[in-house]
Amino acid sequence: MDGVRRSEGAGLLGEADRRRDARDWRGAAEGYAAWLARQPEDWGIWVQHGHCVKEQGDALGAVASYRQAERGMPGDADLQIQIGHALKLAGDRAGARLAYGRALDLAPENEQAWREVATLLAEGGLGEAASAEAGGLTLLGDLAVVFDLSDLLSWFGGNRAPSGIQRVQMELVGPALRPGVAATTVLLAVFDAEAGFWRGLPREIFLRLAALARAGADPLDPAWREAVGLGRQAVAASPELVFPQGAWLVNLGSSWWLGDYHLALRAVKARHGVRYAALVHDCGPLLVPEHNAPATVAEFARWFAGLGAHADLLLTVSDATRRDLEALRDKHLPGLPQPPAEVLGLDALPARVPPGARQHPGAAALAGRPYVLFVGTLESRKNHLFVLNAWLALTRRHGPGALPLLVLVGRPGYLSDPTLALLRNAPALRDGVRLLSDVPDSALAGLYEGALFTLYNSFHEGWGLPVTEALSHGKATLAPDHSGLKEAGLGLALHFRHQSEPDFLDAVERLVFEPGFRQAQEAKVRAGLKLRDWRQVTDDLLGRLAAAPPLAEAAPMAAALGAVHRLAEIAAPLPDPAMALADLLRAGEGWHRAEAWGCWTRPGRALLRLPLDTPQGQPAPGLLRLHLMLRAPATAQSVTLSTPGAEPLLLELAAGAQAVAALEIADPGAVLEIAIEAAAAPETDAPQARQVGVGVVSAMACASDDLAARLAYLERQRFVWPEPV
C-alpha cells in the first residue's frame, strides 16, 4: 500500500491532502472518498476522511468513517478518542464515554482519554454514570458478572502500589472488561456497609486506578489523588446497584472486614437470584493466627464460618489452599453446607509495565552492583528475620563484601518492627542489605531482570506471586517447600526445608559461589516455564461461572431446641457454627450490624428466623416456648413481637433496661419466624446517636414443658456465664 500511495502521491491523495491543509474540508473529503473507492482497506485514509467530514459539521458521518477504520485498526487508542470526540459532538455522551473507555482499556496511560472521561463523568453526574452501566437488559441465560471491588478501592484509599491480592484483582478484572469475553454483562461494584447494599463503580475509574497503581508508588501524586477522589465520589453518588437477574457476584479480594456482607448477600440472592463466588487466597489467619492482628483473625473466622451457607462456588488460588479450606471446614464446621471448591491457579505471566520516565532512585543506586532480590511485604508472616539472620551468618562466614547485596522490596506491615530493628542494629546488614519500600511495578521488572537470583520466605502462602514473577524473568528462585509456594514454583524453583537454616545457607552459597549451578537453574527455568496470560486466567474464571450448575437449595442451618443462640458478633480465633447461626438468625434488612453484646434492630420491622433442629429428627413439639432477651435503647421503648400461631406480645421497656420476652407458639412448623417491631429511638444519650429499634441479645426455643431449658436460659441472663472462645 505504501508503494501505491507514493506512486499516486501527486494524484488523488496529494490533491486531497492539499485541500485538507487549506481547510477545504468538503474538497478533501471528496478526494479521500475517491481514493477509498479504489483502496477500501486503506484504514488511515478512512480516519482522514472522518476528520474532514467532522470538520464540515457532520459528526455522525465522521463516526461512520471512523468505524470503517476501526475494522483494520481495532487496537488503536487514538482512533477510539476520535470516535469519542465525534460522538460527543453528536450529543451521544454515553457512546462517547464508551469510546474513551475503550481507549483507556487499550492505552491505560493515555492522559487525553482520561481527561475526556473525567470531564464526562463530572458533567453528567457520577451517580448517573455508575448506574447507567447496569441499565442494560440481560437476556435470561446470558452470563452476567458483577465484580465486587470493595477490597481494591479500600486499599487504594491508603496505598497505591498493589500487594498480591490487589494485583490479582486488577489482572483478572481488566481482561473481563474487554470485548470478546464469555460474559455478556460485566459490572463493577463496591459494597456500602453502612447502607447495606452495593453501588456501581464506573469501569473507566477502575482502568485509571489500575494504570496509575502500576506506573507509580507515590500516594500523594496529584493524578493519583484525583483518580481516587473521583472513584470515591462516584461510588458515594451511585444509587443502589440493581443486579441483573441471575447474575454472579464475584469477590476476588476480601470481604471479612465488611459488616453484614452476608446479610446483604442473602437479600440480593432472594431479590435477584444472584449467585455468589468467592476467591479464597489463603487460610492464613486460621492456620498461622500469630501473624495477624487478633481482630483480623476473629473477622476471618466469622467470615469463614458463614461462607458455606452463602457461596454457590468457591475458588482457591492453589490446590494447597483448597486442601486447607476443606480440612478446616471438616474439622470446625461439620454438617454445614459445603459448596464446591475449585482451583483457579495464578500461573500467569506478570503484566509487563513500561519503565517510568524517571528511573526509581533505589533501583538506580544498584547499577553495577550484584544483588539478590526478595520481594514481599515486611511482616512477621514473611519471616524476613529468618532470611536476615541467615544472611548475617553468611556474612560472618565469608567476610565483608563476599556476598552480593540483599535487596528487600516491600512496605512495612504487621509486626515488622523486629525486622526493622535488626536492620538498624546489625552493622553487617546495614552495609549488605537495601530496603526499598516504594517500588512501583514500572521499576519492579527491571529489578527482577538485574538480580543474580531471587529468594522468598514465608510461614504460609496461598500462592506466592513473587516466586512465579521471578521465574517469568528466567531467574533461579529459592523458596520454602510448603503451602502454595510449591505450586507457585511450578516445579522449577529451588525449595528448602521450611525453617531449616542449614538448607537455606547451602542453597544460597551454591547460587552465589557456583555460577555454573545458578546458570543451570536458569536454563531449567527457561526450558520448562509455561505460563498463561491473565486473559486466559480470566477466561478460565468466566468459563467456570458459566458451567457451574445451579445448586440445590441447601437445608437451612438449624437452631437446636433448648440451646441459647446469641445474636452477637462472636469473637474467637477459629470458626464455629454458632458464628454462622448468629448471622443467619437475622433475616431481611431490618438489622444494624451485630456487636459484641448482640444486635440492634433498625426502626420499624425486623425479622428473626429460627430453623428448628429437633432431637433425632423428631417433629417440633406441638407447643413451643420462645425466649428473647431484649435490650432497650436510651429512651423507653414499646416493642411488639408477633409470630404465626401466637398472639402478638406488646412489651414496654424502660430506658436502657433488659428484659426476657416469652411467647408460646402452637405447631410452629420447621421454621419459626418472629417479627420485631419498634419505633425509632436514639441508641445512646449522645447528641448525634443513630436511630435504632430494640436490641436483641439472644434467643432460645424449647418445648413448652422443658422446664430445665427454660430455667437454664433465665439463669444465663441473670448470672455471668463464660462464652465460648
N, C-alpha and C positions, 0 to 999 in steps of 0.2 A: 504493500500500500504506500510506503514512503516513497519508493521509486516512482510510482504512478503519480503521486502528488507533486513530486519535484518536476516531473516532465510536463505537467499541466499547470505549474505554479503561475505562469503568466496568463493562463486561461481563466476558467470559471472560478477557481478558488482565489487566484490572485485578485481578480476583479471584486469578488465578494469581500475579501479582506480589506481592500482599499475602501470600499463603500462603508464597511464596519468602522474603520479608523476615522472616516469622515462623518460618522454618526448618521449615515443614511441607512437607518435600520431596515426599512422596507426593501431597498435595493439589495442590501447584504443578505437578508433572509431569502429573497428570491434566488440569488446566486447560490447560496448554500443548498437550497431546495433542489436546484437544477443538478448540482453535483451529487446530492444524495439519491437522486433518481437513478444515477449511474452506479454509485457506490453506497448502497444502503447500509453496509456494515462499517462505515467509517464513523465510529462511535463518537470521536472527538468533535466531528463536524455537526453531529446531532446536538451536542452541547452548545456549539457556537450558534446554530440555528435557534435553539431555545433562548439564548441570551438576546438575540436580535428581536425575536417575537415578543419577549417580555418587555423590551425597551419601547415597543410600539403600544404597550398597554394591554396586551393580551396575555394575562398571567396563566390562564388555563391552557392556552395554546403552547406556552412555554413548557408547562408541565408535561404535555403530550410529547414534546420533543425530548425533554429530559428522560422521560420513561423509555423512549426508544434507546437512548444512550445507555440507560441502566441495564438493558439486555446484555450488552457487551462489557459493562463496567460495574458489575454488581458489588464490588468491594471498594469503590471509590467514595471516600467520605466527603470530599469536596462536592461531588455531584449531588449527594444527599442534602448538603447545605443549600445548593442552588434550588433543589426541589422544594425545600422548606421555605426559602425566600419567596418563590413563586406562589406557593400555596398560601402563605401569609398575605401576600398582595391580593389574592383572590378571596380573602376572608375566611379561609378554611384553617382556623387556628389549630384544631385537633389534628388535621392532616399534617400541618407544618410541624407540630410537636413530634409527631411520629417520625417524620423525616430527619429532624435534628437529632432525635434519639437514636435513629439508625446510624447517623454519622458518629455519634458518641460511641456506639457499640463497635463500629469499625475502627475508630481512632479515639480511644478514651481520653487522650491528652489534648484533643482538639479544643483550643480555647474559644474559637469563634462559635462552634456548635454549642458549647456550654453557655456562653453568654446569651445566645438566642433562646435556649431552653429556659435559663433562669429568668429572662425577661418575660417569656410567655407564661411561665408558672406564676410569677408575681403579679402580672397584669390580669391574668384570667382567674385568679383565686386559687390558692394552693389546695384548699379542700376540694374544690370542684375538679381540679386536675387529678388529684389522687383517686377520687371516687369514679371519675369518668372511665378509667381503665376497667372497672368492674361492671360497667353498664351494659356491655355486650351480652347477648344471649348465648348460652352454651347448649348445644343440642344434646339430648339425652344420649348417653353412651360415649360422648366425647370425653377425652381426658382433660380435666381442668385441675390445675395445681395452684395452690396458694402457698408461697414460701414465707414462713414466719421468720423475719429478720430482727426480732426484738433483741436478741443477744448481740448481733452485729452492731446495730445502731447504739445500743448501750455502751459497747466497747469504744466506739468512735466518739462517744461523749467525753472520754478522758484519755484516749490513746489514739495514735494514728497508725503506726506500723502494726500489722496484724500479728497475732500469735497463731499457733497451729489451728485452733478451732475456727477462728475468724477467717484464716486463709482458706480452709476447706469450704466454708460458706460462700466466699467470693468466687472460688473457682468452679463450684457446682452450679451456682445460680446464674452466673454470667452466660454460659452457653445456652441455658434454658430460655433466655430472652431473645435468642437469635432465630431467624426463620428456619423452618425445616425440621424442628424438633417434634417429638411424638405428641406433645401436649398442644391442644388447640387453644387453650386459655392458660396463661401464666400471669399470676398476680403476685405482688409483694405486699406484705402486711407487717404491722407492728402491734403487739398486744398492749393495750392500755389497762394496766392492772387496777387502777382506781375506778375506771368506768366499767370494767368487766367485759370488754369486747375488743375486737381487732379494728384497726384503722389502716387505710391504704397508704402505701409509700410509692410515689412516682418512680418508675424504673430509671429515669434519667438521673435522679439523685443518687440512686444506688451505683450506677455506672460511674458517675463523677467521683463519688467517695472511694470506690474501689480503685479507680485510676490514680487518685491522689495518694491513697494509702500505700500503693506500690511504689510511687515515684519519690516519696519523701518520708521523713520521720518526725518533722517539726510540727507539734500540735498547735503552735501559735502562728503558723504561717497564715496570712490573711486569706488566701484562696481556700485553705482547708477550713478555717473557721467559718467562712461564708457558706461553704457547702454543708457543713454540719448544722449551722444555724438554719439554713433553708430546709434541711431534712426535718429538723425538729418542728419548724413552723408548719411544714406540710402535713406531718402526722397529727399535730395538735388541731389543725383546721379540718382534717378529714372527718366526715361523719362515720358512723359505724359501717364497717365493711359488710356488704351483703354477699355472702358466699354463693357462687354458682351451685345449683342443686347437684348433690353427689360429688362435689369437689374433694380433692385430697388437700388437707392441711399438712404441710411437711415442715418439721422443725429440724434444721441441720445444725443448730447450735445447742444452747442450753435453755431450759425453762424452769428449773427447780427453784430459782430465786424469784420467780414471778408469782405474786399472791393470787390464789384462786384460779390458776390457769386451767386446772382440770375441771373446776366448776363451770367456767365459761365454755370449755370444750364440750361438756355434756349438753349445754344449751344449744350450740350450733349443730351438734350431731342430731338433736331432736328436731330442730327447726329446718335444717337444710340438708339432712342426710350426709353430712360431712364425714369423711373417713380421715383417720389421723395416722401419720407415720412419723416416727422419731428416730433420728440417727444417734446412736449411743457411741460416744467417742471412747469412753473407758469407764470402769467402775472404781477408779482410784480412791474416791472419798470413803468407800466402804472397805476396800482392801488394804489401803495404807492411810488410815484416817489421821495419823500423827503428822502428816504433811499437808493438812488442810485445817483451816480455822474450824473450831467446833460448830459454829453456826452453819457453816457451809456443809459440814458432814450431816447435820440434822436436816437441813433443807434437802440435800440429796437423798437421804434415807426416806423422807416423806414422799418425794417425787418418785423414787424407785418403787415404793410400796404401792402407789396408785397407778403405775404405768400400765400394768397388765389389764386393768379394768377400763382403760381408755384408748389404748393404741390398737389399731387394726393391723399394723405391720411395724415391726422393729427392725432397724437396720444397724449393723455394727460395722466398725471400720476394719475389723480383723476377726479371724476365727478365734483368736485368743480372747478377745472381748466377748464374743458370743458365748464361749465356754464359761467365762466369768459370770456373765449375766444369768445364764441358765443355772449354774451352780448356786448362785446367791438366792435366786427366787425359789429353787427347790428346797433350800435349807431354811429360809426365813419366811417364805410366803406359800407354804403348801396349800393346795386346794383353791388358790386364787386363779383367776383367768390368766392364761399364758398365750398371748398372740404369737404368731410365727416370727422367728428371728432369722434374718438372712444377712450374709456378709456382703458389704459394699466396700471392697478394698480400695485403698488410696494409692495404688501402684500407678501413679500418674506422673507424667513429665512436668516439672515445675514451669510455670509461665516465665518466659524469657522477657524480662523488663529491660528496656534500653537504659544504658548508664545515664546518670543525671548530667546536666550541663556543667556542673561543678563536681569535681571528684570529692568523695567523702573524706574529710581530713584524717580520720583514723585509718582509713584504708590507704590513703596516700602516704602516710608515715611508715607503712610496711614495705614500701618499694625497695627492692634489693635485699630484703631480709627473708630467710626461710622461716616458715611458720606452720604450726599445726592449728587446725580450726575446730572449735567446739561451739555449736550454735544451740542455744536453749536459754529460756528464762532462768535467771539466778534465783532459784527457790529450793527449799530443802528437798523436794521430791527429785529434782535432777541430781542431787548429791554431788555438787561441784567440790565439796570438801574432800571426797574420796580422790577425785582427779588431782586437786591441788596438792594434797599430801603425798600422793604418788609422784607428782612432778617434783616436789621438794626432795623426795628420796632420790630420784634420778639425778637431780642437780648435784646433790652431795656425793653421789656415787661417781659421777663422771666429771665433775668440776664445772666452774662457771664458764659459760659460753659454749659448752659442748652440745647443748640441746638447742633445737630451734625454738623460736618464740612460741609460746602458747597464747592463742588469741581466743578470748571468750566473747561471743556476740550474744547479747541478751540484756533485757532490762531487769533490775532488781525486783523480786517478787516476794512471796510469802516466806518468812523466816530466812531471809538472805543475809542477815547481819553477821552470823558466824563466818560465812564465806568472805564477805567484805572485810571483816576484821582480820582474817588470816592474810588476805592480800595486802592489807596495810602493814601488818606487823612482821611479816617474813621478808627480810631484805632480798633473799634469792628470788622470791616470787615478784617482788616489786620490779626487779630487773628483767625477769624472764617471762612475765605474763602481761598481756594487754587486755583491758576490758573495754569493749565498745558497746555502749548501751543504746545508741540511737541510729542503728544501721537500717536504711530503707532497702526494699527489695532491689532498687535500682543499683545498689552497691553490693548487695549480698552475692550476686552471681560472680562478680569479679573476685570476691574473697574466696569463694569455693574454687574458682579456677586457679588462683595463685597459691593455694595451700599445698604443702607436701602431702598431707593426708588429713583426714578428719577423724574425730572421735566423738563419742556421745556417751552419756551416762544417765541413769535414772533408776529409781526404785520400782517404778511401774509406768508403762505406757500402753495406751490403746493401739497406737500405730508407731509413731516416731518419724514425722515428716523430714527432719533434718538428715536422717540416715538415708532415706530414699533420694533426697535432693543432692546429697553428696555423691551418691552413686551415679546420678544422672549427669554429673560433671566428670565421670570417669575416675573418681578418686577412690583410693583404698580407704576403707571406713571401718572403725573399731567401735563396737557397741556391746553391751551386756547380752547374755544369752537367755532372756526371759520375756514374758508377756508379748505384746505385739511387735517388739523390736526384732524378733526373728523373722517375722513376715515383712517388716519394713526393709530388712536387709536382703530380701529376695534371693536368698541362697548365695549371695555374692559378697556380703560383708564379713569381716572377721569378728568373731564373738568370743568374749572372755567370760569366765565363770563369774556370776554376779558377786560383787564384793570381794573378789579374790585379788588382792594387790599383787601377789606374785604373777598370776596370769596376765594382769594388765601390764605390769612392768616388762614382762618378757615380750609381749606383743609390741609395745611401744619401742623397746630397744631394737627389735628386728626392723620395724618400719623406719626408724631413724638411721640406724647404723648399717643396714644391709640394703643398699639401693636396689640390688637385684631382686630381693624379696618384695620390696614395695612395687617395683615395676611389674613383677609377675602378678601381683594382686590387681594392679591397674589393668593389665592385659586381660585378666579373668573378667573384670567388670565390663570392659569394652566388648568382649566376645559374647558375654551372656546376658547383657542388660536388655530387657524387654519391658517397656513402659507404655501405657496407654496415654493419650492426651486427655485433658479434662473433659472435652466434649464427649468422648467415649464413656467416661465415668458418668456424666450427666445422662447420656442416653441409656446407660445401664440402669440408673436410678428410675428414670421415667418408664422404662420398659417393665421394671418390677411393679411399679404402681399400676400400670395398665393391665398387667397379667394377674394381679392379686385377686383371688376370688372373694366375693362377699363373705364376710364371716357370719356364721350362725350366731344369732343373738345369745350372748352368754347369760347364764343364770345370774341374777343379782347377788352380790355378796351379802350373806345373811347375818342378821344380828341375833346372837344366841339369847334365848329366853333366860332371864334371871341374871344376865351379865350387865355390868354398868358400862355404857358406851359414852365416852367423852366426846364432846364436840370441839375439844381444844386442838391447838397446833402442837402435837406431841413432839417433844424434843428428845431424841435418842440417837445413838450412833449407828444403829442397824435398823433395817426396815422391819416393820411389824404389821400384821393385818389390821391392828387397831388404828394405825395411821391412815390406812386407806378407808376404813369404815368411818372414821371421824369426818372425812371429807364427803364420802358418798351419802351419809345421812342427810346432808343438805341438798335439797332439790330446788331447781329454779333459780331465779335471780334476786330473791328477797333476802340475801345474806351479805353482811360485811365479811371481811377476811377473818378467819379464825385467829384467836390469840392464845396465850399460854393457859388462861383460865377457862376458855370456852369461846362462844361466838355471839356477836350481836346480830339480831335481825335488822333489816332495813325498815324504815317506816312503812306501814301498810301490811301486806300479807306475805308470809314466808311459809314454805312447805318443808316439813320434816318427813322423810320416808324411811321406814324400817322394814326391810325384807326379813321375814321371821324365819329363824332356824330352830325347828323343834327337835327334841331328842329322838334319835333313831328314826328320823323321817316321819314321825307321827304328825297328824294334823294339829293345827293350833288349837289350844283349848277353847271350849265354847265361850268362856267368859275370860277376857284378858284384862289385866290391870297395867296401865301405863303410868310411869312416874317421870316427871320432868323437873329438873332443878332449874329454876328461873332466877334471873338477876335483874333488878330494876335499874334504870338509868338515874341521872342526877335529880329527876323530879318524880313525883308519884305517877304511877302508870296503870292504866287499865289494859288488861290482856284478855283476849278471847281465844280459847282453844277449841277446835272443832275437828271431828273425825267421823266418817260414816259409821253408823251403829252406836253412836253415843250422843247424849245431849251436850250441846255446847257448854263449855265451862268458862265463866267470867271471873277473873281474879282482879283484885285491887292490891297493887304492890306499893308499899311506902318507898320513898326515895332511897335508893341505894340498898334496898332490902333484898334478901334472898329467900325464896320460898319453894317448897316442893308442891307441885300440882299433880293430882292423881285423877285419871279417868278410867272408868270401866267400860269395856267395849265388847259387845256380843258378836261372835262369829267374825273375827277381823279379816279372815282370808289370808292369803300368802304375803301380802304387803300391807303394812299399817301406815296410813298417811295422816298426818296431823297438820292442820292449818293453824298458824300462829299469827294473830292479828293484833297490832298495837299502833297507836298514833305516833307521830314524830315527837321526839323528846331529846334534849341535849344529853350527850354521853356523860359529860362532867360539868362542873361549875365554871369551866374556863369560858371566857367571852366568845371565842370562835370555835367552841366544841361542835363536832359533827353531830348530825341528827341520826338517831337510832330508834329502834322499836323496843325490844326487850332482849336481854341476854339469855342464852341457853347454855347451861353448864354441862349437863349430861342427861341421858335418857336410859330407862330400864323398863322392859316389858316382861311380864311373867304371868303365869296362871293366877287368877284372882285369889285362889285359895293357897298360893305358895307363900305362906307367912314368913318362912325363913328368908326368901329372896327380898320380900318387902322390908323386913326388919334390917337386913344387911344393907340395903340401899339407904335407908334412913340413917343408919349408924355412919355410913360413909360420909354423908353430908354433915353430920354433927361433929365427927371426930376427924383428926388429921390422919390420913392414910398415905402410906408410900405409894407413889405411882410408878409404873414400870419405866425403866431407863435402859 
